[in-house]
Amino acid sequence: MKKLKIGLFSCLLLSLVAFYPAYAAEGGLLDGVLANTGIEVSGDLAFNSLYMWRGIMLDGDAVVQPGFYVTSPESKLGRIKVGIWFNHDLQNKDTLKSSEVDYLFDYTYSFSSVDLSTGFTYYDFPDAEPDGSPRGFSREVYGGITFTKLPLSPAFYYYYDFGRKVDGGGEGSYAVLNLSHSIPFTVSKYALSLDFSGHVGVNNKQYYSGKGGDAALGVGVTIPLLKNLTCKPNINYSMPWGNISDKNNGNQKNRLYGGVYLSYVF
């Protein structure tokens, strides 16, 4: 119960911090502090019918997932982004516990048609108790390339998790190709977009033995609510294969799920 209260309080606090400007007058304190710095502060808040991650269902309950990020100005040296992201389940229909706090660091350098990125994520799993430890954790580094001017904006990323399995870590790698495309349209003078996304990923022993992977497709509609606040209801279909779907290993299966994603940029 104590962990539940802490998790809910954290989610609520982060959501209020992230979306406070939506209720404040334009030109507020934060807006004035950031006006001449070029620093971008943003927040997002997702509600999903379940928690899917790289073809793996981490929680069959509905979840809330707030995040808060700070990005440096674009410069000839590139840009840096730091953030924190939470997952917390809203139900207790299954035995899975998915409380999670991720601490994020990303460095991106942009060329005329290509973005190169590298970064680090520290995963904190408050509910995990690997080998009797009070909590689980893991650490992951990654590198990626995004072709910003090609059709479907293809992006290839490679993630290496060097957290030990005895500590709750993945101790393996994941390579993924992401694709996306948006079609703008107008309804009653409101500029909306129909957004398609998809990915194919290969899992090499990350949280499982052997190799496998997943593919996923998603579609959503981005709806402007306020000047810098958007809402995107979405639906997704996930398809694991190989060791992820093996009933003697991952025992995952194809799943359809949906959610609502809110995003605000200060």
C-alpha positions, 0 to 999 in steps of 0.5 A: 500500500505504501508503494501504491501511494508513493507511485500515485503521488509521483504520477500526480505531481509530475502530471501537475508540473508538466501540464500546469502551463495549460491552466496558467496565463500566457507569459507566466513565470516559467515562460518568462524564465525560458523565453530567451534561453532556447531551452525546451521543457515538455511533458507527456501523459499517456493512459494505456489499456495495458503496458506493452514494451518491445513485444512483451506485455509487462502489465495486463492492467490499465496504466498511466505513464507521465513523463517530463523532459528538458532539452537544450537549444539546438546548436552546432554542438548538437543538443542534449535532452534529459528526462524522467518517465513513470509507469504505474498500474491503475488496476489490480486484475492480474498478479503483474506489478509494473511500477517503473521509473526511468531516468533518461539522457540523450545526445543528438547531432543533426545534419541536413538530412540525418540525426545521430543519437546516443544515450543512456537510460537507468531503469528503476523497478520498485516492485521487483525483488530479484534474489531477495533484493528490495528493488530491481534496476537496470542500465542501458546505452543506445545509439541510433540514426534517423533519416529525417527527409526520407519517406516514413522517416526510417530510424534504426536504433540499437540498445544494449542493456548491461544490467545483470539479470540477478539485479532485475536487468535485461543483460542483452540487446535489442535492435529496432527499425521504426517507421512513421508517417502523418497525414494532415487534415482539417476539421472545422478549421482545426489542424489535425493529423492521422498518424501511422507508426510501426516497428520491427525489432530483434531481441538478443537475450534481453530478459529472455534466453535465445533470440526473437523479436516483435513487430507492431503497428499503430494508428492515432489522430493528433488533436490540438486542445490548446496552443501547445497541448495536443491529444492523440487517441491511438490503437496498436497491434503487437506481434512477438515472434521467436523466443518472445512467443515461445510458450516455454520461454516468453509465452507472449502473444499477439495483442491489440491495445489502445490509449490516449496520449497527451503532450505539452511543450512549454 
